[in-house]
Amino acid sequence: MASSSGFAEYVCEQLEDLGRVQAKRMFGGFGLYLDSPMFALIADDELYLKADETNLETLTALGGKSFKPFDNKPMIMSYVSVTADVLDDAERLSSLARQSLTAALRAAKKPPKPRSRRKA
């Protein structure tokens, strides 16, 4: 799941219309931030945008795939990849990233799900 700093810098340049996007190292990849919760991630030099019920359909219609952090586990996270043509179109990418930023802010406001307690 390693990603290069060069790819992260390119993504941040493509998103400069949003403001100062920061790429922070995370588990061999990067988390992308803009004065907020993480709104995107980079894994294996592929960009994934935060998705929820408001932008998931748009991202998947553009050919995006759900982020699966482990090949051998069925876990899927609420991030969807962007295709190379979207990544290379800074205006289109910024528009989608704005939606993802809003999704990240909405998710941060939701109360945490209660954990089930196991009896010892």
Contacts in CASP RR format, 6 or more apart in sequence:
PFRMAT RR
TARGET T0000
AUTHOR 0000-0000-0000
METHOD contacts of the structure
MODEL  1
MASSSGFAEYVCEQLEDLGRVQAKRMFGGFGLYLDSPMFALIADDELYLK
ADETNLETLTALGGKSFKPFDNKPMIMSYVSVTADVLDDAERLSSLARQS
LTAALRAAKKPPKPRSRRKA
1 27 0 8 1.000
1 28 0 8 1.000
1 29 0 8 1.000
1 43 0 8 1.000
1 44 0 8 1.000
1 69 0 8 1.000
2 28 0 8 1.000
2 29 0 8 1.000
2 44 0 8 1.000
3 28 0 8 1.000
3 29 0 8 1.000
3 30 0 8 1.000
3 42 0 8 1.000
3 43 0 8 1.000
3 44 0 8 1.000
3 45 0 8 1.000
3 46 0 8 1.000
4 45 0 8 1.000
7 42 0 8 1.000
7 45 0 8 1.000
8 23 0 8 1.000
8 29 0 8 1.000
8 30 0 8 1.000
8 42 0 8 1.000
9 23 0 8 1.000
11 21 0 8 1.000
11 23 0 8 1.000
11 32 0 8 1.000
11 40 0 8 1.000
11 42 0 8 1.000
11 47 0 8 1.000
11 87 0 8 1.000
12 21 0 8 1.000
12 22 0 8 1.000
12 23 0 8 1.000
12 32 0 8 1.000
14 87 0 8 1.000
14 88 0 8 1.000
14 90 0 8 1.000
14 93 0 8 1.000
14 94 0 8 1.000
15 21 0 8 1.000
15 32 0 8 1.000
15 90 0 8 1.000
15 93 0 8 1.000
15 94 0 8 1.000
15 97 0 8 1.000
16 90 0 8 1.000
17 90 0 8 1.000
17 91 0 8 1.000
17 94 0 8 1.000
18 34 0 8 1.000
18 94 0 8 1.000
18 97 0 8 1.000
18 98 0 8 1.000
18 101 0 8 1.000
19 34 0 8 1.000
20 34 0 8 1.000
21 32 0 8 1.000
21 33 0 8 1.000
21 34 0 8 1.000
22 32 0 8 1.000
22 33 0 8 1.000
22 34 0 8 1.000
23 30 0 8 1.000
23 31 0 8 1.000
23 32 0 8 1.000
23 42 0 8 1.000
24 30 0 8 1.000
24 31 0 8 1.000
24 32 0 8 1.000
24 33 0 8 1.000
26 41 0 8 1.000
28 43 0 8 1.000
29 41 0 8 1.000
29 42 0 8 1.000
29 43 0 8 1.000
30 41 0 8 1.000
30 42 0 8 1.000
31 38 0 8 1.000
31 40 0 8 1.000
31 41 0 8 1.000
31 42 0 8 1.000
32 38 0 8 1.000
32 39 0 8 1.000
32 40 0 8 1.000
32 41 0 8 1.000
32 42 0 8 1.000
33 39 0 8 1.000
34 101 0 8 1.000
36 101 0 8 1.000
36 104 0 8 1.000
36 105 0 8 1.000
36 108 0 8 1.000
37 104 0 8 1.000
37 105 0 8 1.000
37 107 0 8 1.000
37 108 0 8 1.000
38 50 0 8 1.000
38 104 0 8 1.000
39 49 0 8 1.000
39 50 0 8 1.000
39 97 0 8 1.000
39 100 0 8 1.000
39 101 0 8 1.000
39 103 0 8 1.000
39 104 0 8 1.000
40 47 0 8 1.000
40 48 0 8 1.000
40 49 0 8 1.000
40 50 0 8 1.000
40 79 0 8 1.000
40 97 0 8 1.000
40 100 0 8 1.000
41 47 0 8 1.000
41 48 0 8 1.000
41 67 0 8 1.000
41 79 0 8 1.000
42 48 0 8 1.000
43 67 0 8 1.000
43 69 0 8 1.000
46 81 0 8 1.000
47 81 0 8 1.000
47 82 0 8 1.000
47 87 0 8 1.000
48 67 0 8 1.000
48 79 0 8 1.000
48 80 0 8 1.000
48 81 0 8 1.000
48 82 0 8 1.000
49 55 0 8 1.000
49 59 0 8 1.000
49 79 0 8 1.000
49 80 0 8 1.000
49 82 0 8 1.000
49 96 0 8 1.000
49 97 0 8 1.000
49 99 0 8 1.000
49 100 0 8 1.000
50 78 0 8 1.000
50 79 0 8 1.000
50 100 0 8 1.000
50 101 0 8 1.000
50 103 0 8 1.000
50 104 0 8 1.000
50 107 0 8 1.000
51 59 0 8 1.000
51 66 0 8 1.000
51 78 0 8 1.000
51 79 0 8 1.000
51 80 0 8 1.000
51 100 0 8 1.000
51 103 0 8 1.000
52 78 0 8 1.000
52 103 0 8 1.000
52 106 0 8 1.000
52 107 0 8 1.000
54 99 0 8 1.000
54 102 0 8 1.000
54 103 0 8 1.000
54 106 0 8 1.000
55 96 0 8 1.000
55 99 0 8 1.000
55 100 0 8 1.000
55 103 0 8 1.000
56 80 0 8 1.000
58 96 0 8 1.000
58 99 0 8 1.000
59 80 0 8 1.000
59 82 0 8 1.000
59 96 0 8 1.000
60 80 0 8 1.000
62 82 0 8 1.000
62 83 0 8 1.000
62 86 0 8 1.000
62 96 0 8 1.000
63 81 0 8 1.000
63 83 0 8 1.000
64 80 0 8 1.000
64 81 0 8 1.000
64 82 0 8 1.000
64 83 0 8 1.000
65 80 0 8 1.000
65 81 0 8 1.000
66 76 0 8 1.000
66 77 0 8 1.000
66 79 0 8 1.000
66 80 0 8 1.000
66 81 0 8 1.000
67 76 0 8 1.000
67 77 0 8 1.000
67 79 0 8 1.000
67 80 0 8 1.000
67 81 0 8 1.000
68 75 0 8 1.000
68 76 0 8 1.000
68 77 0 8 1.000
69 75 0 8 1.000
69 77 0 8 1.000
78 103 0 8 1.000
78 107 0 8 1.000
82 93 0 8 1.000
82 96 0 8 1.000
86 92 0 8 1.000
86 93 0 8 1.000
86 96 0 8 1.000
87 93 0 8 1.000
END
